[in-house]
Structures are given as C-alpha cells and as structure tokens.
C-alpha cells in the first residue's frame, strides 16, 4: 500500500486517533497517580489553609 492511499484511508486516521487518545489518557492517569502520591506524602495544601 502506498503512502498517498494510506493517508486517504479513514480507518488509518481512526486508528491513529484511538492510539493517540489512549496514550494521552494513560499519561493523564499516570500524572493523577503522581499527584495523589505527592498529596499522601506531603499533605494537601488546600486543607491546611483552613
């Protein structure tokens, strides 16, 4: 399959979007887990203001 035909294929773009979305979701979940670990270790600064 040549590149110009591949770029016109709708399935290629849908698959690419799904892969990018899954990677972004995984990165976001890792970031959230890192934030939770930080809050457990050092406490939540919002709670300490009151």
PDBQT receptor file of N, H, CA, C and O in Angstrom, charges set to zero:
ATOM      1  N   UNK A   1       0.859  -1.191   0.000  1.00  0.00    +0.000 N 
ATOM      2  CA  UNK A   1       0.000   0.000   0.000  1.00  0.00    +0.000 C 
ATOM      3  C   UNK A   1       0.897   1.243   0.000  1.00  0.00    +0.000 C 
ATOM      4  O   UNK A   1       1.788   1.365   0.840  1.00  0.00    +0.000 OA
ATOM      5  N   UNK A   2       0.668   2.137  -0.914  1.00  0.00    +0.000 N 
ATOM      6  H   UNK A   2      -0.056   2.037  -1.597  1.00  0.00    +0.000 HD
ATOM      7  CA  UNK A   2       1.494   3.338  -0.980  1.00  0.00    +0.000 C 
ATOM      8  C   UNK A   2       1.007   4.403   0.008  1.00  0.00    +0.000 C 
ATOM      9  O   UNK A   2      -0.126   4.353   0.488  1.00  0.00    +0.000 OA
ATOM     10  N   UNK A   3       1.882   5.359   0.300  1.00  0.00    +0.000 N 
ATOM     11  H   UNK A   3       2.802   5.400  -0.090  1.00  0.00    +0.000 HD
ATOM     12  CA  UNK A   3       1.623   6.335   1.364  1.00  0.00    +0.000 C 
ATOM     13  C   UNK A   3       0.441   7.245   1.061  1.00  0.00    +0.000 C 
ATOM     14  O   UNK A   3      -0.333   7.562   1.964  1.00  0.00    +0.000 OA
ATOM     15  N   UNK A   4       0.283   7.671  -0.187  1.00  0.00    +0.000 N 
ATOM     16  H   UNK A   4       0.912   7.413  -0.921  1.00  0.00    +0.000 HD
ATOM     17  CA  UNK A   4      -0.824   8.589  -0.501  1.00  0.00    +0.000 C 
ATOM     18  C   UNK A   4      -2.176   7.913  -0.303  1.00  0.00    +0.000 C 
ATOM     19  O   UNK A   4      -3.135   8.547   0.137  1.00  0.00    +0.000 OA
ATOM     20  N   UNK A   5      -2.248   6.630  -0.629  1.00  0.00    +0.000 N 
ATOM     21  H   UNK A   5      -1.469   6.116  -0.987  1.00  0.00    +0.000 HD
ATOM     22  CA  UNK A   5      -3.510   5.905  -0.425  1.00  0.00    +0.000 C 
ATOM     23  C   UNK A   5      -3.767   5.685   1.068  1.00  0.00    +0.000 C 
ATOM     24  O   UNK A   5      -4.908   5.734   1.527  1.00  0.00    +0.000 OA
ATOM     25  N   UNK A   6      -2.693   5.443   1.811  1.00  0.00    +0.000 N 
ATOM     26  H   UNK A   6      -1.766   5.403   1.437  1.00  0.00    +0.000 HD
ATOM     27  CA  UNK A   6      -2.829   5.228   3.250  1.00  0.00    +0.000 C 
ATOM     28  C   UNK A   6      -3.328   6.486   3.948  1.00  0.00    +0.000 C 
ATOM     29  O   UNK A   6      -4.156   6.401   4.855  1.00  0.00    +0.000 OA
ATOM     30  N   UNK A   7      -2.834   7.651   3.537  1.00  0.00    +0.000 N 
ATOM     31  H   UNK A   7      -2.161   7.720   2.801  1.00  0.00    +0.000 HD
ATOM     32  CA  UNK A   7      -3.251   8.903   4.170  1.00  0.00    +0.000 C 
ATOM     33  C   UNK A   7      -4.704   9.253   3.866  1.00  0.00    +0.000 C 
ATOM     34  O   UNK A   7      -5.326   9.999   4.622  1.00  0.00    +0.000 OA
ATOM     35  N   UNK A   8      -5.246   8.736   2.791  1.00  0.00    +0.000 N 
ATOM     36  H   UNK A   8      -4.741   8.129   2.177  1.00  0.00    +0.000 HD
ATOM     37  CA  UNK A   8      -6.646   8.986   2.448  1.00  0.00    +0.000 C 
ATOM     38  C   UNK A   8      -7.593   7.991   3.118  1.00  0.00    +0.000 C 
ATOM     39  O   UNK A   8      -8.809   8.182   3.094  1.00  0.00    +0.000 OA
ATOM     40  N   UNK A   9      -7.049   6.940   3.709  1.00  0.00    +0.000 N 
ATOM     41  H   UNK A   9      -6.062   6.784   3.728  1.00  0.00    +0.000 HD
ATOM     42  CA  UNK A   9      -7.869   5.886   4.305  1.00  0.00    +0.000 C 
ATOM     43  C   UNK A   9      -8.438   6.344   5.649  1.00  0.00    +0.000 C 
ATOM     44  O   UNK A   9      -7.690   6.742   6.542  1.00  0.00    +0.000 OA
ATOM     45  N   UNK A  10      -9.752   6.285   5.783  1.00  0.00    +0.000 N 
ATOM     46  H   UNK A  10     -10.359   5.961   5.058  1.00  0.00    +0.000 HD
ATOM     47  CA  UNK A  10     -10.421   6.730   7.009  1.00  0.00    +0.000 C 
ATOM     48  C   UNK A  10     -10.054   5.834   8.196  1.00  0.00    +0.000 C 
ATOM     49  O   UNK A  10      -9.910   6.323   9.316  1.00  0.00    +0.000 OA
ATOM     50  N   UNK A  11      -9.904   4.539   7.961  1.00  0.00    +0.000 N 
ATOM     51  H   UNK A  11     -10.021   4.142   7.051  1.00  0.00    +0.000 HD
ATOM     52  CA  UNK A  11      -9.564   3.615   9.053  1.00  0.00    +0.000 C 
ATOM     53  C   UNK A  11      -8.204   3.955   9.665  1.00  0.00    +0.000 C 
ATOM     54  O   UNK A  11      -8.006   3.811  10.871  1.00  0.00    +0.000 OA
ATOM     55  N   UNK A  12      -7.271   4.405   8.824  1.00  0.00    +0.000 N 
ATOM     56  H   UNK A  12      -7.432   4.521   7.844  1.00  0.00    +0.000 HD
ATOM     57  CA  UNK A  12      -5.947   4.787   9.316  1.00  0.00    +0.000 C 
ATOM     58  C   UNK A  12      -6.051   5.950  10.297  1.00  0.00    +0.000 C 
ATOM     59  O   UNK A  12      -5.406   5.937  11.345  1.00  0.00    +0.000 OA
ATOM     60  N   UNK A  13      -6.860   6.954   9.964  1.00  0.00    +0.000 N 
ATOM     61  H   UNK A  13      -7.385   6.964   9.112  1.00  0.00    +0.000 HD
ATOM     62  CA  UNK A  13      -6.999   8.126  10.825  1.00  0.00    +0.000 C 
ATOM     63  C   UNK A  13      -7.747   7.783  12.106  1.00  0.00    +0.000 C 
ATOM     64  O   UNK A  13      -7.423   8.311  13.170  1.00  0.00    +0.000 OA
ATOM     65  N   UNK A  14      -8.744   6.906  12.018  1.00  0.00    +0.000 N 
ATOM     66  H   UNK A  14      -9.007   6.478  11.154  1.00  0.00    +0.000 HD
ATOM     67  CA  UNK A  14      -9.476   6.491  13.223  1.00  0.00    +0.000 C 
ATOM     68  C   UNK A  14      -8.552   5.720  14.156  1.00  0.00    +0.000 C 
ATOM     69  O   UNK A  14      -8.548   5.955  15.364  1.00  0.00    +0.000 OA
ATOM     70  N   UNK A  15      -7.771   4.803  13.597  1.00  0.00    +0.000 N 
ATOM     71  H   UNK A  15      -7.774   4.613  12.616  1.00  0.00    +0.000 HD
ATOM     72  CA  UNK A  15      -6.835   4.031  14.420  1.00  0.00    +0.000 C 
ATOM     73  C   UNK A  15      -5.771   4.938  15.034  1.00  0.00    +0.000 C 
ATOM     74  O   UNK A  15      -5.404   4.770  16.197  1.00  0.00    +0.000 OA
ATOM     75  N   UNK A  16      -5.281   5.893  14.257  1.00  0.00    +0.000 N 
ATOM     76  H   UNK A  16      -5.580   6.029  13.313  1.00  0.00    +0.000 HD
ATOM     77  CA  UNK A  16      -4.278   6.824  14.785  1.00  0.00    +0.000 C 
ATOM     78  C   UNK A  16      -4.851   7.666  15.918  1.00  0.00    +0.000 C 
ATOM     79  O   UNK A  16      -4.184   7.901  16.925  1.00  0.00    +0.000 OA
ATOM     80  N   UNK A  17      -6.090   8.117  15.748  1.00  0.00    +0.000 N 
ATOM     81  H   UNK A  17      -6.632   7.925  14.930  1.00  0.00    +0.000 HD
ATOM     82  CA  UNK A  17      -6.738   8.902  16.798  1.00  0.00    +0.000 C 
ATOM     83  C   UNK A  17      -6.919   8.075  18.062  1.00  0.00    +0.000 C 
ATOM     84  O   UNK A  17      -6.674   8.569  19.163  1.00  0.00    +0.000 OA
ATOM     85  N   UNK A  18      -7.345   6.822  17.920  1.00  0.00    +0.000 N 
ATOM     86  H   UNK A  18      -7.544   6.421  17.026  1.00  0.00    +0.000 HD
ATOM     87  CA  UNK A  18      -7.538   5.970  19.094  1.00  0.00    +0.000 C 
ATOM     88  C   UNK A  18      -6.224   5.716  19.827  1.00  0.00    +0.000 C 
ATOM     89  O   UNK A  18      -6.189   5.728  21.057  1.00  0.00    +0.000 OA
ATOM     90  N   UNK A  19      -5.156   5.489  19.090  1.00  0.00    +0.000 N 
ATOM     91  H   UNK A  19      -5.184   5.479  18.091  1.00  0.00    +0.000 HD
ATOM     92  CA  UNK A  19      -3.849   5.261  19.719  1.00  0.00    +0.000 C 
ATOM     93  C   UNK A  19      -3.389   6.517  20.455  1.00  0.00    +0.000 C 
ATOM     94  O   UNK A  19      -2.897   6.434  21.580  1.00  0.00    +0.000 OA
ATOM     95  N   UNK A  20      -3.548   7.676  19.825  1.00  0.00    +0.000 N 
ATOM     96  H   UNK A  20      -3.947   7.744  18.911  1.00  0.00    +0.000 HD
ATOM     97  CA  UNK A  20      -3.147   8.932  20.465  1.00  0.00    +0.000 C 
ATOM     98  C   UNK A  20      -4.004   9.221  21.689  1.00  0.00    +0.000 C 
ATOM     99  O   UNK A  20      -3.488   9.684  22.707  1.00  0.00    +0.000 OA
ATOM    100  N   UNK A  21      -5.301   8.955  21.606  1.00  0.00    +0.000 N 
ATOM    101  H   UNK A  21      -5.719   8.579  20.780  1.00  0.00    +0.000 HD
ATOM    102  CA  UNK A  21      -6.204   9.174  22.740  1.00  0.00    +0.000 C 
ATOM    103  C   UNK A  21      -5.837   8.255  23.897  1.00  0.00    +0.000 C 
ATOM    104  O   UNK A  21      -5.802   8.690  25.048  1.00  0.00    +0.000 OA
ATOM    105  N   UNK A  22      -5.562   6.976  23.597  1.00  0.00    +0.000 N 
ATOM    106  H   UNK A  22      -5.590   6.622  22.662  1.00  0.00    +0.000 HD
ATOM    107  CA  UNK A  22      -5.198   6.028  24.653  1.00  0.00    +0.000 C 
ATOM    108  C   UNK A  22      -3.881   6.430  25.317  1.00  0.00    +0.000 C 
ATOM    109  O   UNK A  22      -3.745   6.318  26.536  1.00  0.00    +0.000 OA
ATOM    110  N   UNK A  23      -2.919   6.892  24.534  1.00  0.00    +0.000 N 
ATOM    111  H   UNK A  23      -3.030   6.983  23.545  1.00  0.00    +0.000 HD
ATOM    112  CA  UNK A  23      -1.641   7.329  25.102  1.00  0.00    +0.000 C 
ATOM    113  C   UNK A  23      -1.829   8.561  25.980  1.00  0.00    +0.000 C 
ATOM    114  O   UNK A  23      -1.223   8.665  27.047  1.00  0.00    +0.000 OA
ATOM    115  N   UNK A  24      -2.664   9.490  25.536  1.00  0.00    +0.000 N 
ATOM    116  H   UNK A  24      -3.156   9.406  24.669  1.00  0.00    +0.000 HD
ATOM    117  CA  UNK A  24      -2.924  10.690  26.341  1.00  0.00    +0.000 C 
ATOM    118  C   UNK A  24      -3.652  10.333  27.629  1.00  0.00    +0.000 C 
ATOM    119  O   UNK A  24      -3.351  10.886  28.686  1.00  0.00    +0.000 OA
ATOM    120  N   UNK A  25      -4.596   9.424  27.547  1.00  0.00    +0.000 N 
ATOM    121  H   UNK A  25      -4.840   8.974  26.688  1.00  0.00    +0.000 HD
ATOM    122  CA  UNK A  25      -5.325   9.000  28.743  1.00  0.00    +0.000 C 
ATOM    123  C   UNK A  25      -4.393   8.320  29.739  1.00  0.00    +0.000 C 
ATOM    124  O   UNK A  25      -4.474   8.568  30.942  1.00  0.00    +0.000 OA
ATOM    125  N   UNK A  26      -3.513   7.468  29.239  1.00  0.00    +0.000 N 
ATOM    126  H   UNK A  26      -3.448   7.267  28.262  1.00  0.00    +0.000 HD
ATOM    127  CA  UNK A  26      -2.568   6.795  30.125  1.00  0.00    +0.000 C 
ATOM    128  C   UNK A  26      -1.619   7.804  30.773  1.00  0.00    +0.000 C 
ATOM    129  O   UNK A  26      -1.315   7.697  31.961  1.00  0.00    +0.000 OA
ATOM    130  N   UNK A  27      -1.154   8.775  30.003  1.00  0.00    +0.000 N 
ATOM    131  H   UNK A  27      -1.400   8.863  29.038  1.00  0.00    +0.000 HD
ATOM    132  CA  UNK A  27      -0.292   9.810  30.562  1.00  0.00    +0.000 C 
ATOM    133  C   UNK A  27      -1.003  10.631  31.617  1.00  0.00    +0.000 C 
ATOM    134  O   UNK A  27      -0.415  10.982  32.639  1.00  0.00    +0.000 OA
ATOM    135  N   UNK A  28      -2.266  10.937  31.371  1.00  0.00    +0.000 N 
ATOM    136  H   UNK A  28      -2.744  10.651  30.540  1.00  0.00    +0.000 HD
ATOM    137  CA  UNK A  28      -3.052  11.692  32.345  1.00  0.00    +0.000 C 
ATOM    138  C   UNK A  28      -3.250  10.885  33.624  1.00  0.00    +0.000 C 
ATOM    139  O   UNK A  28      -3.149  11.431  34.723  1.00  0.00    +0.000 OA
ATOM    140  N   UNK A  29      -3.528   9.597  33.490  1.00  0.00    +0.000 N 
ATOM    141  H   UNK A  29      -3.610   9.154  32.598  1.00  0.00    +0.000 HD
ATOM    142  CA  UNK A  29      -3.723   8.760  34.675  1.00  0.00    +0.000 C 
ATOM    143  C   UNK A  29      -2.424   8.632  35.470  1.00  0.00    +0.000 C 
ATOM    144  O   UNK A  29      -2.455   8.611  36.700  1.00  0.00    +0.000 OA
ATOM    145  N   UNK A  30      -1.292   8.546  34.788  1.00  0.00    +0.000 N 
ATOM    146  H   UNK A  30      -1.267   8.562  33.788  1.00  0.00    +0.000 HD
ATOM    147  CA  UNK A  30      -0.008   8.494  35.495  1.00  0.00    +0.000 C 
ATOM    148  C   UNK A  30       0.242   9.803  36.235  1.00  0.00    +0.000 C 
ATOM    149  O   UNK A  30       0.752   9.790  37.356  1.00  0.00    +0.000 OA
ATOM    150  N   UNK A  31      -0.111  10.937  35.620  1.00  0.00    +0.000 N 
ATOM    151  H   UNK A  31      -0.525  10.948  34.710  1.00  0.00    +0.000 HD
ATOM    152  CA  UNK A  31       0.056  12.239  36.261  1.00  0.00    +0.000 C 
ATOM    153  C   UNK A  31      -0.837  12.341  37.497  1.00  0.00    +0.000 C 
ATOM    154  O   UNK A  31      -0.408  12.853  38.531  1.00  0.00    +0.000 OA
ATOM    155  N   UNK A  32      -2.084  11.854  37.392  1.00  0.00    +0.000 N 
ATOM    156  H   UNK A  32      -2.432  11.439  36.551  1.00  0.00    +0.000 HD
ATOM    157  CA  UNK A  32      -3.001  11.889  38.534  1.00  0.00    +0.000 C 
ATOM    158  C   UNK A  32      -2.470  11.025  39.677  1.00  0.00    +0.000 C 
ATOM    159  O   UNK A  32      -2.564  11.405  40.844  1.00  0.00    +0.000 OA
ATOM    160  N   UNK A  33      -1.915   9.868  39.339  1.00  0.00    +0.000 N 
ATOM    161  H   UNK A  33      -1.839   9.559  38.391  1.00  0.00    +0.000 HD
ATOM    162  CA  UNK A  33      -1.366   8.981  40.363  1.00  0.00    +0.000 C 
ATOM    163  C   UNK A  33      -0.174   9.653  41.052  1.00  0.00    +0.000 C 
ATOM    164  O   UNK A  33      -0.006   9.534  42.266  1.00  0.00    +0.000 OA
ATOM    165  N   UNK A  34       0.640  10.349  40.279  1.00  0.00    +0.000 N 
ATOM    166  H   UNK A  34       0.502  10.445  39.293  1.00  0.00    +0.000 HD
ATOM    167  CA  UNK A  34       1.787  11.068  40.841  1.00  0.00    +0.000 C 
ATOM    168  C   UNK A  34       1.314  12.172  41.785  1.00  0.00    +0.000 C 
ATOM    169  O   UNK A  34       1.900  12.374  42.848  1.00  0.00    +0.000 OA
ATOM    170  N   UNK A  35       0.253  12.889  41.398  1.00  0.00    +0.000 N 
ATOM    171  H   UNK A  35      -0.223  12.725  40.534  1.00  0.00    +0.000 HD
ATOM    172  CA  UNK A  35      -0.296  13.939  42.248  1.00  0.00    +0.000 C 
ATOM    173  C   UNK A  35      -0.842  13.359  43.554  1.00  0.00    +0.000 C 
ATOM    174  O   UNK A  35      -0.642  13.936  44.623  1.00  0.00    +0.000 OA
ATOM    175  N   UNK A  36      -1.531  12.219  43.468  1.00  0.00    +0.000 N 
ATOM    176  H   UNK A  36      -1.693  11.750  42.599  1.00  0.00    +0.000 HD
ATOM    177  CA  UNK A  36      -2.075  11.588  44.671  1.00  0.00    +0.000 C 
ATOM    178  C   UNK A  36      -0.962  11.130  45.605  1.00  0.00    +0.000 C 
ATOM    179  O   UNK A  36      -1.065  11.283  46.822  1.00  0.00    +0.000 OA
ATOM    180  N   UNK A  37       0.110  10.565  45.032  1.00  0.00    +0.000 N 
ATOM    181  H   UNK A  37       0.194  10.442  44.043  1.00  0.00    +0.000 HD
ATOM    182  CA  UNK A  37       1.236  10.129  45.855  1.00  0.00    +0.000 C 
ATOM    183  C   UNK A  37       1.890  11.327  46.544  1.00  0.00    +0.000 C 
ATOM    184  O   UNK A  37       2.301  11.225  47.700  1.00  0.00    +0.000 OA
ATOM    185  N   UNK A  38       1.990  12.449  45.852  1.00  0.00    +0.000 N 
ATOM    186  H   UNK A  38       1.656  12.532  44.913  1.00  0.00    +0.000 HD
ATOM    187  CA  UNK A  38       2.561  13.658  46.441  1.00  0.00    +0.000 C 
ATOM    188  C   UNK A  38       1.688  14.154  47.590  1.00  0.00    +0.000 C 
ATOM    189  O   UNK A  38       2.202  14.550  48.637  1.00  0.00    +0.000 OA
ATOM    190  N   UNK A  39       0.367  14.135  47.399  1.00  0.00    +0.000 N 
ATOM    191  H   UNK A  39      -0.051  13.814  46.549  1.00  0.00    +0.000 HD
ATOM    192  CA  UNK A  39      -0.543  14.595  48.454  1.00  0.00    +0.000 C 
ATOM    193  C   UNK A  39      -0.485  13.682  49.670  1.00  0.00    +0.000 C 
ATOM    194  O   UNK A  39      -0.584  14.157  50.802  1.00  0.00    +0.000 OA
ATOM    195  N   UNK A  40      -0.325  12.373  49.454  1.00  0.00    +0.000 N 
ATOM    196  H   UNK A  40      -0.245  11.988  48.534  1.00  0.00    +0.000 HD
ATOM    197  CA  UNK A  40      -0.225  11.454  50.584  1.00  0.00    +0.000 C 
ATOM    198  C   UNK A  40       1.073  11.677  51.350  1.00  0.00    +0.000 C 
ATOM    199  O   UNK A  40       1.103  11.564  52.576  1.00  0.00    +0.000 OA
ATOM    200  N   UNK A  41       2.135  11.991  50.637  1.00  0.00    +0.000 N 
ATOM    201  H   UNK A  41       2.111  12.083  49.642  1.00  0.00    +0.000 HD
ATOM    202  CA  UNK A  41       3.432  12.167  51.283  1.00  0.00    +0.000 C 
ATOM    203  C   UNK A  41       3.537  13.503  52.006  1.00  0.00    +0.000 C 
ATOM    204  O   UNK A  41       4.040  13.558  53.128  1.00  0.00    +0.000 OA
ATOM    205  N   UNK A  42       3.070  14.580  51.381  1.00  0.00    +0.000 N 
ATOM    206  H   UNK A  42       2.661  14.536  50.469  1.00  0.00    +0.000 HD
ATOM    207  CA  UNK A  42       3.262  15.915  51.933  1.00  0.00    +0.000 C 
ATOM    208  C   UNK A  42       1.978  16.577  52.415  1.00  0.00    +0.000 C 
ATOM    209  O   UNK A  42       2.034  17.646  53.023  1.00  0.00    +0.000 OA
ATOM    210  N   UNK A  43       0.839  15.976  52.163  1.00  0.00    +0.000 N 
ATOM    211  H   UNK A  43       0.793  15.108  51.669  1.00  0.00    +0.000 HD
ATOM    212  CA  UNK A  43      -0.422  16.585  52.563  1.00  0.00    +0.000 C 
ATOM    213  C   UNK A  43      -0.960  17.497  51.480  1.00  0.00    +0.000 C 
ATOM    214  O   UNK A  43      -0.236  17.905  50.572  1.00  0.00    +0.000 OA
ATOM    215  N   UNK A  44      -2.231  17.809  51.589  1.00  0.00    +0.000 N 
ATOM    216  H   UNK A  44      -2.819  17.477  52.327  1.00  0.00    +0.000 HD
ATOM    217  CA  UNK A  44      -2.896  18.672  50.615  1.00  0.00    +0.000 C 
ATOM    218  C   UNK A  44      -2.834  20.109  51.121  1.00  0.00    +0.000 C 
ATOM    219  O   UNK A  44      -3.387  20.392  52.184  1.00  0.00    +0.000 OA
ATOM    220  N   UNK A  45      -2.185  21.027  50.407  1.00  0.00    +0.000 N 
ATOM    221  H   UNK A  45      -1.736  20.797  49.544  1.00  0.00    +0.000 HD
ATOM    222  CA  UNK A  45      -2.061  22.406  50.898  1.00  0.00    +0.000 C 
ATOM    223  C   UNK A  45      -3.403  23.126  51.021  1.00  0.00    +0.000 C 
ATOM    224  O   UNK A  45      -3.516  24.066  51.808  1.00  0.00    +0.000 OA
ATOM    225  N   UNK A  46      -4.402  22.720  50.280  1.00  0.00    +0.000 N 
ATOM    226  H   UNK A  46      -4.310  21.956  49.641  1.00  0.00    +0.000 HD
ATOM    227  CA  UNK A  46      -5.717  23.368  50.357  1.00  0.00    +0.000 C 
ATOM    228  C   UNK A  46      -6.362  23.085  51.714  1.00  0.00    +0.000 C 
ATOM    229  O   UNK A  46      -7.024  23.954  52.281  1.00  0.00    +0.000 OA
ATOM    230  N   UNK A  47      -6.172  21.873  52.233  1.00  0.00    +0.000 N 
ATOM    231  H   UNK A  47      -5.634  21.167  51.773  1.00  0.00    +0.000 HD
ATOM    232  CA  UNK A  47      -6.763  21.519  53.526  1.00  0.00    +0.000 C 
ATOM    233  C   UNK A  47      -6.076  22.246  54.677  1.00  0.00    +0.000 C 
ATOM    234  O   UNK A  47      -6.714  22.511  55.696  1.00  0.00    +0.000 OA
ATOM    235  N   UNK A  48      -4.797  22.574  54.543  1.00  0.00    +0.000 N 
ATOM    236  H   UNK A  48      -4.279  22.358  53.716  1.00  0.00    +0.000 HD
ATOM    237  CA  UNK A  48      -4.047  23.192  55.632  1.00  0.00    +0.000 C 
ATOM    238  C   UNK A  48      -4.309  24.685  55.749  1.00  0.00    +0.000 C 
ATOM    239  O   UNK A  48      -3.965  25.279  56.771  1.00  0.00    +0.000 OA
ATOM    240  N   UNK A  49      -4.902  25.310  54.748  1.00  0.00    +0.000 N 
ATOM    241  H   UNK A  49      -5.182  24.827  53.918  1.00  0.00    +0.000 HD
ATOM    242  CA  UNK A  49      -5.175  26.750  54.792  1.00  0.00    +0.000 C 
ATOM    243  C   UNK A  49      -6.265  27.065  55.808  1.00  0.00    +0.000 C 
ATOM    244  O   UNK A  49      -6.183  28.075  56.507  1.00  0.00    +0.000 OA
ATOM    245  N   UNK A  50      -7.271  26.224  55.898  1.00  0.00    +0.000 N 
ATOM    246  H   UNK A  50      -7.338  25.403  55.331  1.00  0.00    +0.000 HD
ATOM    247  CA  UNK A  50      -8.403  26.477  56.812  1.00  0.00    +0.000 C 
ATOM    248  C   UNK A  50      -8.001  26.419  58.264  1.00  0.00    +0.000 C 
ATOM    249  O   UNK A  50      -8.839  26.610  59.145  1.00  0.00    +0.000 OA
TER     250      UNK A  50
